[in-house]
Amino acid sequence: MKEYKVISWKPRLTNNNQKLEDSLNEYARNGWRVVHIAENTTRIVFERDKNR
């Protein structure tokens, strides 16, 4: 079974790419995998196995 998490990314003026990269890496360390990044919004959908 899978579980999902949706986050809203808030772009900032400074170090935006680095902060996004750090956030994505943190989720990956916790077993989350990006399955979708919305083009016209700032939403990122993650997925992971629920019974891991």
FENWO-V133814 format. One record per residue. N is the residue number from 1. RES is the residue in one letter. PHI is phi in degrees with one decimal (NA if undefined). PSI is psi in whole degrees, 0 to 359 (* if undefined). Layout:
# FENWO-V133814
N RES PHI PSI
N RES PHI PSI
This chain:
# FENWO-V133814
1 M NA 144
2 K -105.6 154
3 E -127.2 154
4 Y -128.4 153
5 K -136.7 135
6 V -118.4 127
7 I -120.0 154
8 S -107.5 119
9 W -89.0 130
10 K -104.1 105
11 P -61.5 140
12 R -123.5 169
13 L -78.0 327
14 T -116.2 141
15 N 53.4 30
16 N -60.2 313
17 N -63.6 319
18 Q -66.1 319
19 K -66.0 320
20 L -64.1 315
21 E -59.9 316
22 D -60.9 318
23 S -64.4 314
24 L -62.0 319
25 N -65.7 323
26 E -64.7 315
27 Y -62.6 320
28 A -62.3 320
29 R -62.0 332
30 N -92.1 12
31 G 92.2 3
32 W -85.2 148
33 R -129.0 133
34 V -71.0 128
35 V -113.3 342
36 H -161.4 137
37 I -123.0 116
38 A -68.4 135
39 E -71.7 315
40 N -96.7 0
41 T -129.3 183
42 T -111.5 39
43 R -102.2 138
44 I -124.6 131
45 V -106.8 129
46 F -113.7 158
47 E -140.6 149
48 R -157.6 163
49 D -71.3 131
50 K -71.6 322
51 N -100.3 55
52 R -89.9 *
